[in-house]
């Protein structure tokens, strides 16, 4: 499917209902026994712990939770600046590391321990050896809950799920993959990361440019539908290369070359074995847990009402599109549609701020999304009245659109009926 076909196909997705849940397929998405604790851990992070709670735990044994910190006690003066917050959390992390190191330097079995130390040591089971505790000190990690964020993501996902289902189905990919944005961005098209990843599917610039338009006018990483199409292509590439969904999903986070290197070094495609045996700084906690997070997200999304009482998803978004007949500033579009910047951006999140501010034009041929109740004829007539288009531009555009319809009819058989009405 070429780029223009892809964009045309995406125009009509939001006209259908969006209540969608997939059935997990254990043959495609197996869960090894070694990863079961990790999946349980992430389900609890998604559904039990709020953003005000910080778990201090063993990154190598996530069942071993040392402490649950309360942000009200950590930050008694209210939410601090990011720098101060980071220093406070770092201090808590180091405090636990020191406690474990101190205990690991002693003959635990023959020492009188305080009540607090006994409680800490009891997490290691009977006959624990000092070296086990010392090694655990190197794996201390903090993780805050995201209950509120995950719930919000479930609500937002209703806008996009049916479209994602269509995209992934047409790509021949398993339906469960549509829940991956819960892990990446909580279905936030404007999400950004410290690493420069952007959008619902969190593409970094170098990877995004292989599939999407990214320049000073347009950043399609923020477009929920075009970025989903790109994500489907990237995931398919991973699967076609690795022949394993656990590995392909891990490669989405860690990189295809990185996962192939681990497979070659360990001579295994068992992700559970890779997580247990392979140690490197790049293949750290995030990469090792990405597949477990995905499985946890699928579980919660498919049974959302069991985890979040009374949750109601957003309705599927609806809009119409017009292919811009000329390069144009945002001002005439706002005037013709009688919308403000926030609505224009919500419908067209790929438009960069410089475009919305009038510093750059929207390119010729851009598939502009407009409110579903907008009158395209009136829009074109206003542009004619402002001298932007010649008389007859609307009929000429409709004629051109009819050619486009028949050009892509084989791939999009239902596209015709959504466009014929514009000529009435």
N, C-alpha and C positions, 0 to 999 in steps of 0.2 A: 504494500500500500504506500503510495507516495505521500509527500507532506500535505499537498493540497487536498487529496482525497481524505486523509486522516482528519483534517480540520472540518471538512464538510460533513463527514460522518458524525463527528462529535456534536454538531449543531443541534441534532434532534433528540439526543439522549434524555434530556430532562423533561420530556413530555409524558413520561410514564410513571406509574406509582413505584414507590421505593421501599417497600418492606421486604427485606432480604436477609436470610440467614443460610449459611452453608453447613453441610454436614462434614465433619472431619473425616479424612480418609487416612487411616493409620498405615496403609501401604505406601502412600505418597509422602506422608509426614510422620514417620515413626518416632517414637519416644523411647529412647534407651533408659534403662533403669537408673543409670548414673546421672541422667539429666532430670529425672522426676522431681528431686528436691528444688531444682532451679525453677521449674515451671510453677511449683507451689509457691515458691518465694515471690515470683513476679505477680502471680494472681493476688497475693496478699498486698503487695505494693500498689497494685492497681485498684484494689477494692476495699482494703481494710485500714490502711494508714493514710492519714491526711498529710497535706503539705507542711503541717506544723510538727510532724513527728519525724525524727531521724533515727534510723536503725544503725547501730554499731555492730558489725557482724564480720564473720570470717568469709572472705571472698572465695576461698577454696572449699568451704563447707557452709553453704548458705543457711543450713538448718541451725547453725551455731550463732545465735543472736545474743551478743553480750549485754546490750543495753538499748533501751528506747528512750531517746532524749525528747524533751518537750521544748518547743521553741519559746514558749512563754517564760520558761526558766532560763533558757539560753540567752534570750534577748528581752530582758525585763523592761527595757525602755522602749520597746516597740521594734519594728523591723529596722535593722541598721543598714548602713550603706553596704554595697556588695563587697567592698574591700574589708570592712570590719567584720562582716558576716563570715567571710572566708577565713579570717584569722581566728575567729572564735571556734569555728568548726574544726579548723586545723589543730587547735589546742586540745579539743576533745578527742580527736583522733590520736594525737601524740600521747595523751594521758593513758588511753587504753593500751597503746603499744608499750609504754613504760611498765604498766602493771603486769602485762604478760611476760615481758622480758625479765622482770624481777622474779616472778614466780618460776620462770624457766631456768633460773640460775640456782634454784634451791632443790634439795631433796624433798620433793613434795610429799612423799609417803611418810616421811619421818619428821615432819615439821608441824608445829602447831600454827594453824592458819587462822586469820580473822574470819568473821562471819562472811564478809564481803568476798574475801579471797576463796573461801570454800564454795560459795555460790558460783563464782567464776570458774573454778576448777571442775565443778560438777558437770559443766557443759561438755567436758572432754571424756566423760565416762570413767569407769573404774580403771585402776592401774595405769593412769596416764603417766607418760614419761616426760621428763623436763624438756628434752629436745623437741617433742611434739608441740609443747607450749611456746618454745622459742621460735619454731617455724611459723606457728599461728600468728605470732606478733608481726611477722612480715606481711601478713595477708589482711590486716585490719582495714576495713572500708566503711564509709558512711553512705547511706542512701535514704533520701527522704521519700515519704509516701506521695503518690500522685492521684489519690482518690478523686479529688475535685476535678483535676485536669482530665482524667480518664473519662469521668462521667460527662464532662463537657464535650469531649471528643466523640463519645457515643451519640450525643444529641446532634452534633454537627454532621456526623457521618451520614445521617438520613438524607442530606442534600445530595450526596454523591454516590451512594452504594449501587443504585441501579445502573448508573453510567459505568461504574467500574466493573460491574458484572458483565455488561455488554462488551467492554474493551477486552477484558481478560478471556471471556468466552470466545470472542472472535480470534484471539491470539492463540487459542488452544491451550490455555493455562488453567490450573486448578482454581476454583472459585475462592478457596480459603485465602489466597494471596491478597484479596481486596482489603483484608483487615490489617495489612502491614503498616499503613499510615498511623494506626494507633500507637505503634512503637516509635515511629519516626517523628511524628509531629502532632499527634492527637487531632488529626484532620484539620490542621491549620494551614491554609495556603500561604500565609505570610511568615511562617516559622523560619527562624534563622539560627545558625549554630556558630560557635567560636571558630570552627574549621571552615566557615564560609558556605556551608550547605544551606540551601534555600528551598522553601516550598513544602508541600504536603508530603512529597517523597524524598525530600532532603538531598537534592543533587548538588554536588560541588560543581564549580564552573567547568573544570576540565572534562568531567564526565557528561555534564549537561549539554555541552556544546556538540557532543557527538549525536545527540538526538533532538535538540531543541534550539530555538533561536534565542540567543542571549547577546544583546548589544545595548547601546545607549538609549534606545527607544523601547525595546521589547525584552522582557525576561520571562520566557515561557515556563520557567521552573515554578512560577507562582500560579500558573494556570492549572486548576485541578484536573482538567480533562486531558490536555495535551501532555502534562507531566505524567499522568497515569498511563497514557499510551507509551511514553518513553520508558517508564518503569517496567511495563510489561515486556518491552523489547529487551531491556537489560536483564531482567530475570530469566527470560527465555534463553538469552545468550549464556547465562550462568548454568542453566540446566543442560543445554545442549553440549556444553563443554564438560561438565562434571557428572552428568547423569544421576544426580541426587538432589532432591529438594532441600534437605537439611544443609548440604554444602552450598547449593546455589543461593539460598537465603543468607547463609553466613557470608558468602562472597559479596552479596549486596552491601554489606557493612564493611567487611574487611578488605575487599578487593579480590578479583578473580585470580590474579597472579599470585597473591599471597596465599590463598587457599590451595591452589595447585601446588605451590611449593611445599606446604605442609603434607599434602597427600603423598607427594613424591618422597619426602624425607621419612615419613612414618610407614609408607607402603600400606595405607589403610584409607578407606572412605567412611569409616565409622566416626561420626562426629563426636560421640561420647568418648571414644578412645582418644581422639585428637584433643579434646578439651582437657582430659585427664593427663595425657602424656606430654603434650607440647608446651614448652615454656619459652616465651619471648615477649619483649616489651610491646611490640606492635600487636601481637595476638593476646591482648590482655582481657580484662574482665568484660568490657563492652562487647568485643568480638565473640568471646566464648559464650556469652549469654544471649546473643542476638536471636538465635533460633528458639531458645527457651522463652524469651520474651514474646516472640511471635506466636508460639503455641499457647501461651497464657492469654494473649490478646484475642486469639480466635475463640478460646474457651469462654472468656468473659463476654465477647461480642455476640456469640451465638446464644448465650443464656443471660443476656443483660438484665432481664427482669428478675432473675434469681439473685443477682448481686446488687442491683439498684432498684429498690422498690418504687414503683410509679413512674419510671423513666419513660419519656415520650420523645421520640426522635423528630428532628426537623423534617418538614415536608421536602420532597424532591424539588429542586430548583427548576423553574421554567423560564425560558427566554426565547427570543427570536434573534436571528443574525442577519446582518446585511454586509455584503462584501463592498468595502469602500471603493467608490469609482474614481477617487483621486486622493492624493496626499492631503491631509487635512489636520488642522489644529483641533484641540479638544473643545475650544470655545463654541464654534458653530454646532458641534454635536450636542453639547449641553443645552444650547438654546433650542435646537430642533426637537430634542427629546424632552425638554423641560425637566431636567434632572440636575442634581448637584454633583460635585466631585465624588462624594462618598458612594453614591449609587452607581455612577459610571465606573468607578474603580471596583466596586463589589462585583459588577457584571463582567468587567474586563481586568482582572488582577494582574495580567501580564504587562499592562501599560506602566512604564516607569514614571516616577514622580516628575521627571523633566518634561514628559509629554503632558501630564495633567496640569503642569504649571505653564504650559505654552512655550517652553523653550525648544521643544522638538515636535515635529509633526507626527501624526499617526500615518504609517506607510500606506501607499496605494495597495489595494487588495486585502487589507487587514479585515478579518472576519469579526466585525464589531457586534457584540451582543447588546441587544436593546430590550427594554421591558416587553413582556409578552403582549401587553395591550397597546403597544406603540403602533402608530399608523405610518407605515413606511412611505406611502405616497405623500403624506403631509411633510414628512422629514425631507424628502427630495424636493418638494415644492418650496420649502423654506430655503434650502441651499440654492435653488434657482433664483429665488427672490433676492438673495444676498450676493448674487453674481458669481457664485462658486461653481455652478453647473449651468450648461445651456438648456434651453427649453427642450422638452422631450427626453431628458436624461432618465426619467423614471422608466419610461417604456423601453428605452434602449437597454437600461440595466436589466429589466425583466426579460428581455429577449436574450441577453447574454447569459442570464441565469438559467434560462430554459436549456441553452446549449450545455451548460455545466451539468444540469440535471441528467441529461441523456448520456453525457460522457461517462458518468459514474453510476448509471442505473444498474449495471451488473453487480456492483459491490454493495449498493445501497438501494434496494428495491423499494423501500418505503419512503425515500426522500422526496419523490415526485409529489406525493399527495400533500406534503407539508409546504410545498412551494407554489403549486398551481394557483392557489387562492389569491396570491399577491397581484395577479393580472386581472382580477375581477372588476 
